[in-house]
Amino acid sequence: MKSEKKYGGLEIAIIGISSCFPKSVDYRKFWQNLINGEDLITKYSDEELINSGVPKSILENNTYVKTFGEVENKNRFDYGFFGYTPEEAALMDPQIRLFHEYCWAALEDAGYSSSIEENVIGLFAGASLNDNWRLYTSGNANETSVDSFFLNQISTNQFISSLVSYKLNLRGPSYFIDTACSTSLVAVHLACRSLLMKECKIALAGGATINTLKKKGFIHKDGMVASKDGYCRSFDNAASGTVFGEGVGVVVLKRLADAMNDGDNIYAIIKSSAVNNDGSQKSSYTAPSVQGQIECISSAQRLAHIDAHDIGYIEAHGTATKLGDPIEILALNKAFGVGGEKKFCAVGSVKSNMGHLDVVAGVAGLIKAALCLKNKQIPATLHFKRPNSEIDFNGGPFYVNNHLKEWKIEDGSTRYAGVNSLGIGGTNAHVILEEACDIEEDSSRKEYLLLNISGKTKNSVKRYIDKLRLFLIENPNTNLEDMSYTLQTGRKNFLYRRAFVYKDLQGLLETLAQAELDEKIVKNMNTNRPLVFMFPGAGSQYVNMGRDLYLADPVFMQEMNRGFDLLKTLTNFNYFEIFYPKKDDDFTINKMLHTQPVVFLFEYALTRMMITYGFVPKYMIGHSIGEYVAACISGVFTFEDAMKLVIKRGELIDSLPEGRMISAIIDEESAKKYLNGVCLAAVNGDDQIVFSGSTQSIELLTKELDKDSVSWIKLHANCAGHSEMMNPILGPFKDAFSDIRLNPPRIPFVSCLTGAFITDEECLSPEYWVKHMRETVQFSKGIRSISSYDKRSLFIEIGSSNSLSTLLRQRKMDDVYYKPFNLVRHPKEDINDLQHLLERFGQLWTQSIDVNWKAYYQLEKRKKISLPTYCFEPFVFPTEVDPFLHYPVAITTDDEPSIEKEDINRDLYESYKVERPDLSSNFVAAVTDTEIKVKVIFEDFFCIKEIGIEDNFFELGGDSLRAMILLKRINNNFNLSLTVKDFFQKSDIKSVASFIDEVTWLKNEVEMDNEINI
């Protein structure tokens, strides 16, 4: 089906899926298990059951069924990622724990992050009643420092939605839903309604059910819902009931029109949904109702505006109970109302694979049906051999599909599926799905791509790199452009970062497999680092500079073309051919007549490109002609006026007799003795200066320098810039300003004439710009001026080659570690210009400078695609417990046995602390005894390493409830009675410690006075 299909406007797209089902860690493994016909129910040995606490007498009972649909690694939780302490995580309902991670993963699968998404996101979810866990936490309440009020919230299933909404910053509606077995499909229905009412732009819907009992298996009773043989034989004549399982399922939903417009990955389309209740039209409260189900299914079909004949698959509730299956098929027959002559609609149930997942059953069926539509296949319903004699298959179009089937349709038609979910108590839900249309891929691509990976820990980045590499090996047809786009625009940027530039899949796989990856994962604590743009002067230009970039980047090309057109108008020269000549030996670019406008245009175009992509300078500095770029970007000149000036500058300099310039390794003071007939053109560093003068005077100078063993090198310049040889053209150059409007600067930049930040008066004075051409370039002073403002500054060389970057690296006297980034390759480097630029983008990104990727891809129609999601730290916590036994809080990792709280010494507790997060404050260490004591309390409370004394409590993840808990610890440790008001006014370690010292001193003074009075 092609993308030209028209829709009615009420459709909802499923754009993200996240799940963990029995023996299926994610939806990809789940689908693979389905098409392979895998039975996902675990059969336990007697030994396993005895070890789990099942008495031998029960094992010998022939009605005891030794099966359960068990989820792997359900005891893992990355507590630090979500800002919980180990104690809180250990006492949190495991359903809520896992739901945190799978909601995060669902959003990532959709290509979104609630941390960076501006649109409102809603959450609609349910979780199973967990009395076993409530008893467990109640029994341990006296053994923990977790506040009883908060303990109640994190251990009660009804808080699952609001807790996750809080931690993931979901600002839309947040519903807890409980309609028993139909809960998660009802959640999907409510989420669709919320989206259509525009209460939110994106919605998550799903549920969680995790078994916390140590004992496994169940007792079969005739007439009840549990299977007698451990198999769920949906619709089969040997069916005796269902088996039970656990899992988590979440889908991400969005209005279809928005999803298509935003380039989202669409698994399937929700055409309609309906929910109702049986009322009293049935034999008992727990019994199903034919009429109730008919009305629900029919309502969904009417809303979908489709014919029953169009539906090719029904994912049924299919519990394999004696009463449930016959009633469900009967209701479907009557709702479809087409008779049984043609069997055109397959019916199946995922419960045959993994059992009944309680509140997750509905979304599990929805995920299966969506994947059927996505992959155009219908997996087998397991254990079906002969139809249940009580089911009226002759009365409708349904047949049980018991083998993997390719879902074929006639040309021009569309695949539709229905999903049924029925809750104990009579709440029915039915959803009709439509296959997603095929959207044409953007065939355009850049020759080189950038891959960005980040995590809260180094280990998470390492694991994700390996996870992504394996994914690409298994999915070699992955669209690499869309992969980079998805990771760049749909994932939060964390503290630890790694970037890769690649050309093709093979090259990327080789890079991802490199052993030294660990060393290149960058942790950068410095945020909001100011950018400094440096613009070099003439002399570093070369033929074909930036040619690859010109062909690859639309913004750079647009700005360059704008300049070419203006230069053609002003000079009648074809500057495109000067930049990119047809012959390699055409060096017109080096003639002074052209060098000035060439350098200006190239640097200006690079700057406009950088600003478009989010790199906005806080300061700028230009070397000689480079200052004109800084002034133009700052608004002192318009682009057109600046171009007129640099053209005139070039013409005037070209009219002068030839001169020479040399660079020498000598300091400014020592250089003064050589200024006989030559001038000091530039001071580039503490021991790096440039001499300028006539050809004859420079030749004499070089002999003196050789005599004094002073190293020097000839520069590629045939003029004597910034020397007295400029004097004859100063007057004519001033005249060029007669029709030029000068404006105050909007972005601060350094004057290379003074080495200080330029003033408004200087910018507005033509005399300044005349002197600027004649006097010494004070580049070294200029760099020192910027560094004195902020030593954290990042310097970016905006121009050809790396001349200014080299000068910065050579500086030794500023007490600053300079790490400059040059955007354009040196002419001797054999590397593609785009590859070089993207390497710099990656390096800047690892330094916490974020790229505006939406602007970078603005002319491309990129799509979000499903990729592996974040690798959480696998900390292990109690999950299966006996509530009547005492279990001290336990924390361990996935490769260690459980460790009781009493045995956790300081070193072990420290090992579970996470890295200090990315904060607005710089790290300041504790000094006083009180600061150190308060610091330990803060670090233990948040389970964070090395909290600084100026780090804000709320930015660390605190809130009003946590403030009361932490305040209680502080008061107990220091025997004080600080109030919440006191704490809120002094919410960092430094302020709290100072307040404690002050109160303690006053308290001691009063005690001393009392002793004296006595």
Summary of the structure (lengths in Angstrom):
residues: 1014
radius of gyration: 35.6
end to end distance: 95.4
largest distance: 113.6
contacts: 3572
relative contact order: 0.10
helix: 42%
strand: 17%
